[in-house]
Amino acid sequence: MNKVFNFIFGVLLGGLVGAGLALLLAPYSGNELRDELRARTAGFQANLNEAVASRRSELEYQLAQLRKSRPE
């Protein structure tokens, strides 16, 4: 039981120390960080939408080709 308690205490203490260091060493303030995350998310979403549109176009072309070659 003592080993389990020591492990849990170590995990909690390590989490607190890590969170404190993250706050002290963060390269941006809270508002700047949120703005940066929004911009990156918007960029990722735009790239994803572009990839989806491109893949959809390719699949529609392949489907049209398959329909043309299908014997009736």
Distance bins in CASP14 RR format, pairs under 12 A and 6 or more apart:
PFRMAT RR
TARGET T0000
AUTHOR 0000-0000-0000
RMODE 2
METHOD distances of the structure
MODEL  1
1 7 0 0 0 0 0 1 0 0 0 0 0
1 8 0 0 0 0 0 1 0 0 0 0 0
2 8 0 0 0 0 0 1 0 0 0 0 0
2 9 0 0 0 0 0 1 0 0 0 0 0
3 9 0 0 0 0 0 1 0 0 0 0 0
3 10 0 0 0 0 0 1 0 0 0 0 0
4 10 0 0 0 0 0 1 0 0 0 0 0
4 11 0 0 0 0 0 1 0 0 0 0 0
5 11 0 0 0 0 0 1 0 0 0 0 0
5 12 0 0 0 0 0 1 0 0 0 0 0
6 12 0 0 0 0 0 1 0 0 0 0 0
6 13 0 0 0 0 0 1 0 0 0 0 0
7 13 0 0 0 0 0 1 0 0 0 0 0
7 14 0 0 0 0 0 1 0 0 0 0 0
8 14 0 0 0 0 0 1 0 0 0 0 0
8 15 0 0 0 0 0 1 0 0 0 0 0
9 15 0 0 0 0 0 1 0 0 0 0 0
9 16 0 0 0 0 0 1 0 0 0 0 0
10 16 0 0 0 0 1 0 0 0 0 0 0
10 17 0 0 0 0 1 0 0 0 0 0 0
10 18 0 0 0 0 0 1 0 0 0 0 0
11 17 0 0 0 0 0 1 0 0 0 0 0
11 18 0 0 0 0 0 1 0 0 0 0 0
12 18 0 0 0 0 0 1 0 0 0 0 0
12 19 0 0 0 0 0 1 0 0 0 0 0
13 19 0 0 0 0 0 1 0 0 0 0 0
13 20 0 0 0 0 0 1 0 0 0 0 0
14 20 0 0 0 0 1 0 0 0 0 0 0
14 21 0 0 0 0 1 0 0 0 0 0 0
14 22 0 0 0 0 0 1 0 0 0 0 0
15 21 0 0 0 0 1 0 0 0 0 0 0
15 22 0 0 0 0 1 0 0 0 0 0 0
15 23 0 0 0 0 0 1 0 0 0 0 0
16 22 0 0 0 0 0 1 0 0 0 0 0
16 23 0 0 0 0 0 1 0 0 0 0 0
17 23 0 0 0 0 0 1 0 0 0 0 0
17 24 0 0 0 0 0 1 0 0 0 0 0
18 24 0 0 0 0 1 0 0 0 0 0 0
18 25 0 0 0 0 1 0 0 0 0 0 0
18 26 0 0 0 0 0 1 0 0 0 0 0
19 25 0 0 0 0 0 1 0 0 0 0 0
19 26 0 0 0 0 0 1 0 0 0 0 0
20 26 0 0 0 0 1 0 0 0 0 0 0
22 28 0 0 0 0 0 1 0 0 0 0 0
22 33 0 0 0 0 0 1 0 0 0 0 0
23 29 0 0 0 0 0 1 0 0 0 0 0
23 30 0 0 0 0 0 1 0 0 0 0 0
23 33 0 0 0 0 0 1 0 0 0 0 0
26 32 0 0 0 0 1 0 0 0 0 0 0
26 33 1 0 0 1 0 0 0 0 0 0 0
26 34 0 0 0 0 0 1 0 0 0 0 0
26 36 0 0 0 0 0 1 0 0 0 0 0
27 33 0 0 0 0 1 0 0 0 0 0 0
27 36 0 0 0 0 1 0 0 0 0 0 0
28 34 0 0 0 0 1 0 0 0 0 0 0
28 35 0 0 0 0 1 0 0 0 0 0 0
28 36 1 0 0 1 0 0 0 0 0 0 0
28 37 0 0 0 0 1 0 0 0 0 0 0
28 39 0 0 0 0 0 1 0 0 0 0 0
29 35 0 0 0 0 1 0 0 0 0 0 0
29 36 0 0 0 0 0 1 0 0 0 0 0
30 36 0 0 0 0 1 0 0 0 0 0 0
30 37 0 0 0 0 1 0 0 0 0 0 0
30 38 0 0 0 0 0 1 0 0 0 0 0
31 37 0 0 0 0 0 1 0 0 0 0 0
31 38 0 0 0 0 0 1 0 0 0 0 0
32 38 0 0 0 0 0 1 0 0 0 0 0
32 39 0 0 0 0 0 1 0 0 0 0 0
33 39 0 0 0 0 0 1 0 0 0 0 0
33 40 0 0 0 0 0 1 0 0 0 0 0
34 40 0 0 0 0 0 1 0 0 0 0 0
34 41 0 0 0 0 0 1 0 0 0 0 0
35 41 0 0 0 0 0 1 0 0 0 0 0
35 42 0 0 0 0 0 1 0 0 0 0 0
36 42 0 0 0 0 0 1 0 0 0 0 0
36 43 0 0 0 0 0 1 0 0 0 0 0
37 43 0 0 0 0 0 1 0 0 0 0 0
37 44 0 0 0 0 0 1 0 0 0 0 0
38 44 0 0 0 0 0 1 0 0 0 0 0
38 45 0 0 0 0 0 1 0 0 0 0 0
39 45 0 0 0 0 0 1 0 0 0 0 0
39 46 0 0 0 0 0 1 0 0 0 0 0
40 46 0 0 0 0 0 1 0 0 0 0 0
40 47 0 0 0 0 0 1 0 0 0 0 0
41 47 0 0 0 0 0 1 0 0 0 0 0
41 48 0 0 0 0 0 1 0 0 0 0 0
42 48 0 0 0 0 0 1 0 0 0 0 0
42 49 0 0 0 0 0 1 0 0 0 0 0
43 49 0 0 0 0 1 0 0 0 0 0 0
43 50 0 0 0 0 1 0 0 0 0 0 0
43 51 0 0 0 0 0 1 0 0 0 0 0
44 50 0 0 0 0 0 1 0 0 0 0 0
44 51 0 0 0 0 0 1 0 0 0 0 0
45 51 0 0 0 0 0 1 0 0 0 0 0
45 52 0 0 0 0 0 1 0 0 0 0 0
46 52 0 0 0 0 0 1 0 0 0 0 0
46 53 0 0 0 0 0 1 0 0 0 0 0
47 53 0 0 0 0 0 1 0 0 0 0 0
47 54 0 0 0 0 0 1 0 0 0 0 0
48 54 0 0 0 0 0 1 0 0 0 0 0
48 55 0 0 0 0 0 1 0 0 0 0 0
49 55 0 0 0 0 0 1 0 0 0 0 0
49 56 0 0 0 0 0 1 0 0 0 0 0
50 56 0 0 0 0 0 1 0 0 0 0 0
50 57 0 0 0 0 0 1 0 0 0 0 0
51 57 0 0 0 0 0 1 0 0 0 0 0
51 58 0 0 0 0 0 1 0 0 0 0 0
52 58 0 0 0 0 0 1 0 0 0 0 0
52 59 0 0 0 0 0 1 0 0 0 0 0
53 59 0 0 0 0 0 1 0 0 0 0 0
53 60 0 0 0 0 0 1 0 0 0 0 0
54 60 0 0 0 0 0 1 0 0 0 0 0
54 61 0 0 0 0 0 1 0 0 0 0 0
55 61 0 0 0 0 0 1 0 0 0 0 0
55 62 0 0 0 0 0 1 0 0 0 0 0
56 62 0 0 0 0 0 1 0 0 0 0 0
56 63 0 0 0 0 0 1 0 0 0 0 0
57 63 0 0 0 0 0 1 0 0 0 0 0
57 64 0 0 0 0 0 1 0 0 0 0 0
58 64 0 0 0 0 0 1 0 0 0 0 0
58 65 0 0 0 0 0 1 0 0 0 0 0
59 65 0 0 0 0 0 1 0 0 0 0 0
59 66 0 0 0 0 0 1 0 0 0 0 0
60 66 0 0 0 0 0 1 0 0 0 0 0
60 67 0 0 0 0 0 1 0 0 0 0 0
61 67 0 0 0 0 0 1 0 0 0 0 0
61 68 0 0 0 0 0 1 0 0 0 0 0
62 68 0 0 0 0 0 1 0 0 0 0 0
62 69 0 0 0 0 0 1 0 0 0 0 0
63 69 0 0 0 0 0 1 0 0 0 0 0
63 70 0 0 0 0 0 1 0 0 0 0 0
64 70 0 0 0 0 0 1 0 0 0 0 0
END
